[in-house]
Amino acid sequence: MSTISTALRNFKEPTKDELTEIFFSIPSAASTPPAPKDEVTNKTEEVERMEINAVMSMGVHGEEDSYAGKLYLIAPYLTFASLDRKSVRLTLPLSTIRRVERLNARAGIYALSLALWHGSKIIVQLTSLRPTADLFCSLLRDALKIELQKGQMKKVKPFVKTCYSETLVTESATVADQEHEDGSLIAEEKDSGPRESTFHGGLGLRFKFPGDPRKLREASKIKLWTQYLKTHGRNLTLLRYPQCTRLVQVGLPNRLRGEMWETLSGSIFLRFSNPGYYEQLLKDNEGRTSASTEDIEKDLHRSLPEYAGYQSEDGISALRRVLQAYAFKNPELGYCQAMNILAAAILIYMSEEQAFWLLEVLCDRLLPGYYAPSMHGTLLDQRVFESLVQRCLPMIHDHFQAVDVQLSVASLPWFLSLFINSMPMIFAFRIVDCFFCMGPKVLFQVGTAILKINGEKLLQVQDDGHFLHLMRDYFASLGESAHPDSNDPRARAITRFQELLLVSFREFAVVTEEMIQGERRRFRSEIIHSIESFAKRSAVRNLRTLERFTKDQAGLVYDSLYRAMCVFPPPPATLPPPSLLTTDDQAGADKPETRIGLKTFQYFLSEVATWARDEKIVSNGFQQRVDRSVAEHEFIDRLFFFWDVSCRGALSFQDLISGLDGVMFNGLMENIEWFFNLHDKNKDGFLTKDEVLTLSETFLFIFRYEIGDAYLGAVSRFMSNAFEYGDALLPQPEEGDDSPAPLPANQPYLNLATFRMVVLADEILESFFETDLTASFRLDPLPESFDAAATLGPSSSSSSGILGDLWSTIATDSNKKMFNMFTDEIGKAVGKHQVVHKPSIGRYTTLEEPKARESLLTPGMRHSVSRGSLRSIDEKDGVRLTPERTTPGISPGRVSPRPVTPTQEKKRERVVSDGDSMPLIQKAAAALLERPQFEIDHVESEDEGDDAFGVGEDEDEGVDENVMDEVDAFLEAHDSGLTEADKEVAKGLIDAKPMK
């Protein structure tokens, strides 16, 4: 069993609007849960997005400088960024704006004053043209009205009470009396728990925060942050000025760290807009288990076990709930290793609800693909990191290449755990502070700085083990002095960690988000190809059996399946249903597996079977191409359920391998039996009359585009012979009962032996089952240019013409369709447009067709309810022939003859025992080549004359006259079938004149 993911193929570069949302940490629509039906949600989308040039300043003189930039209205948020996109940034929910006033400034200046929830004031000067400014103000007014109608304004007050900054700024003296120096709460008594508070907090409130608060200077940090939050807003209304970034680089105080993480990352907006969602999610999924919950249980006790909080059941339970809630919300992603490390670190400083939303932002926006099953985001960034090392530290890169040391051996855990698993927590959390404030580029800057600081020692490394040991020693010494031998006391006071941050943000400031995004685009296709190749090998290796396929052939089946899954994505991988009996073979079968539905199967079959697709060769004078589309027919649906041996309504990769094995390696007789069983609905070994008709329709579907009428004639003869032989095997009506009884719907009509005989009676059908059916399944390798754009819908599978390779390289799928339509219209105009359907079998390319064999049944054997009983020419001898046809390479015993009576059997044995069986064979051959006799040919008269028709010449003339009289009377009675009015119209048309 295997899990196959096409998420990498579905990647699309973010649009301009999406990049703007990411920059301002605005929740995307994908990460926002659906709102209740009774809330007004559609009106928000009606407010148009708009950006305008503006100058922003604080409403207090001398507090901050003014900054020019752009003001964005992205309902329900108002955002601002300075021109350098670094100095000032603001993301403001519209519900936190209390008042908007236009300032009465001097002529030519359009300024607005925004009064915020926390009492601060922002002055925004709109520097665009007056009509543009008026339009922006109008849209802002509409967006504010919608927020008021939704009741979002009322939700601000209870929400801000959950933020510690509110208590810190308004009641700083009282808070200081209730907390230890490190920020943890003081208990009233020994046995009592911590004091109850309205604000959210993490496990550190109870189990204390890591590090020595005096060495970390917690008191000084709290004082600086309290002053900043009073003047620049807090939580929902925080203004990020240059001072904010500097304070973050110095380090966040323990008590404020959790709130600042969610504010800087934007997860606070998700928590604000979805109150109670986390608790409801846990309640709805209480007691639910899945593969993710089982993996979570395995990793719970491996999550920062050195921290006291995770040595108690309270900490473990909180971690379990957060990880399970995320897995329930994102079932496709579920749980991935290293998530437990992040969640455990976050829970030290944040509540469960805060940690849940921050984990959502981390996995979805900040580190996309890091915690996916394929870990494609991590692998991609490792490739980008190696490229940066090659560019910035070429000597180290060349040395690692020479001694074959893999940089990712050490750097991959750095990125995956945000350095939490690599260095002491107090230092790792400082890096995490900068990560949430400055973005993912911090990981690249810090990683490159680590290599530069240890450059001399790294040039002595000879293997991976030495590299890891060197990095471990360095991280253990981050708290030591960077210059212990210096005479300057200020230099001796600089620790190695401070040196690391200094090198990271000064020397490697050239590493920007734009550079990282460009490198990601550069290496993405390489990483995708590598991951897909590994996934393909794993899927083939995990098959229970390859059947008669080789590994290369199974890989080609996988390629076709993968392409179909890109076009029609299957549902998420699920566990197989539990079974009461478990065998050794099923011991490892309880893993999630990917199964495809009918729509995906139709596309997959069109990739491997020629008759399952419609291919049109289009020529218009400019190009010749093959347009391919998926064919739809009941036969394909029947094949889908025929291969679904587990009756789950979906097919796995193993089901497809086993199903294709049942037809691609068969001989003549096996293919006939396979085709019979495919149409035997109730699996009783017989086809009903309706199933014979369905089987005939399948033949017509497969042969629908073949040249000439050879296959159509073969199907016609098959139906004729099948019905004749089937009727002959039906129970005969009793004597005197001329009307045949109606057949029941499930009446057995044709068994396998009879079906085989009827098929072998026709050379074309025999050739189809012997070679053509197997040959119609073709496993062709995918072109190297296969990409996600080529799988968005039915498109041309091949293209050749004037443009050549340039066409396939620069043209998108939509442009190709537009170009094809354009050239087709021109081709029609000049008379060079031709469309030819490509045959599925393609055996006959001209209209000269071979003459098919006659029916197996002799006239004497044709005892049909629908056609009447026909006598054999040899019935007068008392012998009814039952021929057996022998095909080269096939034993005659495998074709069942028609049953005969005991008398006939004795007579046959007597003839054969005489040693002269040639007369019998000659009679059989003569009977097969005899023109079929019909009842109308056996007219007998009591007085036979000398002529061939048994009547005399005089009588013949009388008969002719009587017949002609009858014909004239019939024509007079029926005439032309026209009414008198129709006749008058017809006469009038005769004398009508042509139009001028």
ABEGO torsion letter per residue (X at the ends): XBBBBAAAAABBBBBAAAAAAAAAGBBBAAABBBBBAABBAAAAAABBBBBBBBBBBBABBGABBBBBBBBBBBOABBBBBBAAGAABBBBBBAAABABBBBBBBBBGBBBBBBBBAAGBBBBBBBABBAAAAAAAAAAAAAAAAAAAAAGAAAAAAAAAAABAAAAAAABAAAAAAABBAAGBBBBABAABBBBBBABBBBAAAAAEBBEBAAAAGAAAAAAAAAAAAAAAEBEAABBBBAAAAAAAAAEBBAAAAAAAAAAAAGAAAAAAABBGAAAAAAAAABGBBBAAAAAAAAAAAABGAABAAAABAAAAAAAAAAAAAAAAABAAAEBBBGAAAAAAAAAAABBAAAAAAAAAAAAAAABBGAABAAGAAAAAAAAAAAAAAAAABAAAAAAAAAAGBBAAAAAAAAAAAGGAAABBAAAAAAAAAAAAAAEAAAAAAAAAAAAAAAAAAAAABABAAAAAAAAAAAAAAAABBABAABABAAAAABBAAAAAAAAAAAAAAABBAAAAAAAAAAAAAAAAAAAAAAAAAAAAAABABAEABBAAAAAAAAAAAAAAAAABBBBBBBBBBBBABBBAAAAAAABBBBBBBAAAAAAAAAAABAAABBBBBBBAGABBBBBBBBBBBAAAAAAAAAABAAGAGBBBAAAAAAAAAAAAABBAAAAAAAAAAAABAAGAGBBBAAAAAAAAAAAAAAAAABBEAAAAAAAAAAAAAAAAAAAAABBBBBBGBABBBBBBAABBABBAAAAAAAAAABAAAAAAAAAAAAAABBBBBBBAABBAAAAAEBBBABBBEAAEAAAAAABBAAAAAAAAAAAAAAAAAAGABBBBBBBAAGABABABBBBBBBBABBAAABBBAAAEBBBBAAAAAGBBBBBBBBBBGBBAAABBBBBBBAAAAAAAAAAAAAGBAAAAAAAAAAAAABBBBBAAAABBBABBBABAAGBBAAAAAAAAAAAAAAAAAAAAAAEAGBBAAAAAAAAAAAABBBBX
